[in-house]
Amino acid sequence: MKKLMLASLMSGLALAPLSAIAEDSKRDIAEARLQKIYGEHIKVSEATLIADGQILEVSMESGPFLYMTPDASHLIYRDEVIKIDGDSAVNVTEARLNPKRAAALAAVSNDDTVLFKAKGEQKALINVFTDIDCGYCQKLHQEVDELNELGISVRYLAYPRSGIVDRQTGQPTQSFQKINYVWCEDDRTAAMTEMKTDQQKLNTLMRQMRAGNSKVGDEVNSLQQTLASNMAEGLTCNTPVAQQYMLGQSLGVTGTPAIFTEDGQLYPGYMPAKEMAKALGIL
C-alpha cells in the first residue's frame, strides 16, 4: 500500500509543484527517489524547501544533509549534480566535464609524459597524475607491467602533492624535486621505476628503524643519499612538471593517483589492474 501511495505521489509531481505538497509527502518523495539509486537503507527524516523554494534540503536519519532540486529529480552532492533517472544515477557534472578533460589531456604530447606502452595491441590508454612519495602511486606502479600485458598503456603526468614551491622557504618542494628528476632523465620510464622503488624501500626501512631495528641504518643512509643526489639533479633542467601540476588542478585532481580514461572519466585513487581493465571494458 505504501509503495502504491508513493507511486501516486511521484506521478503527482508532474501535476503540482513540490511547494504545494505536504511536508511528509516531500520527505517520502525524496526518500523514494534516493532509495531507487542508493538502496532501501537510505532513510530521510525531513525534507524542506529553502532558499525561497529553490532548493530542497533533505535531512538524513544518519545525520548529514543532502540538497536536491525542488522537484527531487536531481541531487547535489560533493559539488556535483546527479540526475536521478529511474533506477540509475547520472552524474551530470562529470558528463559535462569529461569531453573538456579528454581534450585537455589529448593536447599533452607523449614526449612530455612518461609512457609505459601496452604490450601488443593497445586496447586502452589511461592518463595517471602521479607523485613519487604517494604510497598508492607506488602500489599502482607495481602493476604497470600487468596493465601493459592487458593491453593498457599507462601515460604518467606529474602531480607533486606538496606543490611546486614551499610557501615558507620559497624553495622547490621535495615532491617537485623528486618527480622533476624523472622528467630530467633521458630514460624516464627507468627513472620513474627507480624513484618509486627507492622511495618505497626507504619508507619500509624507516618503519623498521622506528620499530627498533637498527641493523637497517646503513641501507637507509644509502637510499637517502641516492634520493638526495637525484633530487639535486632534478633541479638542473627545465621540464613540464609545473604545467602538468596546474593542468591536474584545472581537471579536478585533488590527490594521487588520479586516473583519467581517454574519454575524460576520472577515477580518483588506486584501482587494481584487473578492476581497471574491467572498468575500461577490456575484461
N, C-alpha and C positions, 0 to 999 in steps of 0.2 A: 504494500500500500504506500509506504514512504517513497519507494522508487517511482511509483506512478505519480505521486504528488510532485516529486522533484522534476520529473519529465515534463509535467504540465507547467511548472514554474519556468523551466528552461525555455520551453517553446513560447511562453508568455512574454519573454524578453523582446521578441520581435514586435510585440503589440504595444508594450508600455515601457517608458523609461525606468531605469532602476530606481530613480529617485521616488517613484510613485509606489514602490514595493515596500512592504513592511520590513523592519529590521531583521526579524527572524528569517524571513524569506531570503534576504540578501545573504545572510550567513549560510543558509542551506545551498543557495546557488553557487556561492564562492567555494564552499566545501565540495560540492558535487563536481565542479569543474576541476579543482585541484586533485581530487581523488582519481579522476579519469586518467590523469597522466602520472601521478606520483604514488597512487595506491590508497587503499582504504584506511591505512594507519593515519592519514592526514586528518586532523580534527581542527575545526575552526570554532573559536569561542564567540567571536563577534566580527561583524563586517559593517563599517560605517562610511558613508560618503563624506569626504572632507574637501577642502580647497574649493568651496563653492560648487560642490558636486562633480568636480573634475577628476577626482581620484577616489578609489575605493580602498580604504585602509582595512586590512584583514589581520585580525589578531588570532594567532595560533594558540591552541591549548598548551603546546610545549613552551610557549613564551614569546618567540620573536614575532615581529610584524612583517607582513608582506603587503605589497601595493599592487593593485590591479587597475585596469581601465574601468570606467563606470559600468560598462556592460559585462564585466568579468570575462571578457574574451581574451585579454592579454595580461600577462604577468610581468611586473618589473622586478627583476631580481639580480643583485650584484651588478648594477649598472647595465643590464641587458634587458631587452624587450623580448618576451617569449610569447608566441601565439599559441593558444590552446585550441587545437584543431581536431575535434573529435577525441579520439583516444591517444593522440600524439601531441608532442610539443615541438614547435618550430621556432628556432632561435632567429628572430627577425634581425637582430643586431649583427650576428655572425654572417647571416646570408647577405647582408648589405656590405659587410667589411671584406668578406672573402675575396671577391674579384679585385678589390683595391690592393689587398695584401699580395695576391698572386702576381699582379702586375709589377708591384714594387720589388718583389723577390726575383722575378724573371729578368728585371733590369740589372741585377747584380751579375757581373761576369764570373764565370767559373774560375778565371785567373785570379780573382780577388777572394776566393774561398779556399777551403781545404776539402778536396773532393776525394771520397772513397767510392770508386766506381763499382757498380754491380758486376757480378761475375756472369759472363754471357749476356743474354738479352736483358736490357733494363726494363723492368716491369713497372717501376715506380721510382720517384725521387722524393726525398724529404730534405727540407732545409732545417738545420738544427742550430739555434743560437746556444753557444756553449761557453763554459768557463773552466779553467784548469782546477781550481780549488773545490768545485762543486762535486760532492760525493756521488750524486746520481748521474752527473755527466760522466764521471769515471766509470760507473757501472754500465751506462749505455755504450760507452766506447768499447768495453769488453765484448759487446755483442755486435759490433760493426761488421766483423767477418761473417757472422751468421746472417745479418741483414743483406750483405752483399751476395751471399750464396743464395738467398731467397729472391734475388733479382732487384734489390732495392739499393739505389745509390744514396749515399749519405753526404750531404753538402753542408759543411760546417761554416757558420758565420760567428764572428767574435762578439761576446757579450760579457765583458769583465764585470762581475757582480758588484764590486766596490766602486765602479765608475772609472773614469779616466784619470782624474786628478783629485788628490786628497785635499779637501777644503781647508783643513787646518794648516797643512805644511805647504800647499801649493805644488807639491811634487807628484809625479805619476804614482798611482796606486800599485801595490804589489800585484793585484789581479791583472791590471793592464800590462805590467812588465812581463808577467809570465806568459800571457797569451800573445803579446806582441812579439815575443821571441819566436813563437811558432811561425808567425807570418813573415818574419825576417829570414827564415831558413829557406834554402833552395828546395829541399825536400820537406815540404810542410806536413805531409802525412806521417813521415817518420818522426818529425819533431813533435807533432800532436800526441802520438803514442808515447814517445819518450817522456814528455812533460806530465801527462796524466798518470802514467805508470809510476814515475818517480814520486809524484805528489801523493799518490795513493799509498805507496810503500812508506813514505815518511809519516803519513798520518797514522798508519798501523803501528809503526815502531814508536812513535811518540806516545801512543796509548799504552804500549807495553812498558815504556820508561816510567810513565805516571803510575803504573801498577807495581813498580818496584824492580823491574828487570833492567839492571844497569849494564848488562852484557851487550846491549844493542847500541850503546853510546857511540862507538866508533862509526857504525853504519849510519846512524843519524847525522853525525857531523859530516860524513862524506856526502850524503844526499843533500844536506843543507848547503854545502859548498857548491855542489853541482848546480842546484837551483839558483843560488845567488849569482853564479857565473853566467848562467843562461839569462837571468833577468837583466844583468848589466848589458849583455849583448843585445837584449831586446830593446835597448834604448838607442841603438846605433843606426836605425834605419826608419824610413817612413813607410807606413802601412795604412790600409783602410780600416783598421780596428776601430778608431774613434767614430768614423762614419757609420760602421755597422752597428756599433753600440747605439747610436742615435736612431738608426733605422729600426732596430729592435724596439726601442721605446715607442716610436711612432706606430708600430704594428701591434702594440699592446703587450709586449714582453715585460713581465714583472719578476721573473725568476728563470732559473736554468735547470735542466734543459728545456727549451721551448721548441716544439716540433711543429713545422708547418708543412702541409702537403702541397703539391703543385697547384691545386685549386684554391689555396689560401686558407684552408681549415687549420685551426690551431689546436694542438694537443699539448696543454701545459704540463710539464713534468715527464718523468721517466715512464716508458712503456716497454715491456719485454718484447723482444724481436718478433716472436710469433704472434703476439697480440697486435703489434704494429702491422704485420703482414695481413692479418685478418681485417683490421680497420681499413686497410688500403684495398681490400678485395682480392688479395693475392692467394690467400689460403681459405 
